[in-house]
């Protein structure tokens, strides 16, 4: 017989929901995420823009910013762990907690996953609601269909920290250019020398004149996307704020797999089917 441990009455209703604000203020918030924000006892905001925080306070006046936990030279991982603790303190106190993050709360965000893991382990309700991410904006603004030749998404530093194989037949999208090569987790802008090292690594797979795109999604409705096209060899001298993404279009067309196509032909002959693929290089 399984014995369940009951939570104290004052903590029985404690819960946390991590929601995505989307990227563009006011236009990307889903109705269910908005409801979680409006009905929460306390809202934690992991948002770097004070204007966005003011907008959020119109939905719920009880907003606490998590930004003051950042300090120059302080490890971001230490900050993220502190976020988890301060949010869990309110959950344990029986509060309905809503934590708001840019874009999608599960993409390039450690704290939402961790706080949900901790809350569930302690018997509290914990949820995540998706939001429109920078990836979604990128597909729309650059006209990329990931089904056409495929997309490989990597955190940019992984190309420097690990042996990663790049698929040059599809789009390669490198995230978090603002912290390339940062092992201290205390830096917020990448020095040129680190971008040059990333360029050197990429030139192992691409020619230096291969056109790449530096992209940044708009965060305000009055803004447009930042789209800068330049040669890979000039990447380090591009325009950066720390929130850009690097897009490397395909270098070569998809190569037919002759062996598998012959086996498909044999199967088609048996099953009476067969058609050209919907997407081709």
PyMOL commands that set and color helices and strands:
alter all, ss='L'
color gray80, all
select helices_A, chain A and resi 9-11+31-39+50-57+67-69+76-92+110-121+134-142+146-149+158-161+177-179+192-202+232-237+258-271
alter helices_A, ss='H'
color red, helices_A
select strands_A, chain A and resi 15-20+42-46+63-65+96-101+125-129+151-155+171-175+211-216+226-231+245-248
alter strands_A, ss='S'
color yellow, strands_A
deselect
rebuild
show_as cartoon
